[in-house]
Amino acid sequence: MSQSAAPNPQADAGQLEEATDQAIAACGGDVRDAVKALIVANGYLEAEVRELRAAVSSGYARGKFEPAPRDRKD
């Protein structure tokens, strides 16, 4: 998987339109349901990022992000 050196706004816009249509179609044409599904998916992905950041040593990441606070079990 390679990324092009320069972004292509026209291609990106086309991909965004296609992804939008797919999300709406997956929710039976209901735009509100599509937005809800995307909000839920985004929350899931944010939780995954938090878990991965907690699992990666701060030395390996070389300070690219703040270490996750450890949960206290008092």
C-alpha angles and dihedrals in degrees: 000000000000131000123221117244095238126038116243107215093191093053091043091051091050092050090048092051091049092048090048092052091048093050092050092046091050088057094051094261094301108135094194091053090049091053091048091050091050092049090052091047091049091052090051092050092048089053090050091052091051091051093048093048090052090050096050116082114241089231091058092047090048095217097307088136139010115270113256114256113251115244111246117225101198 
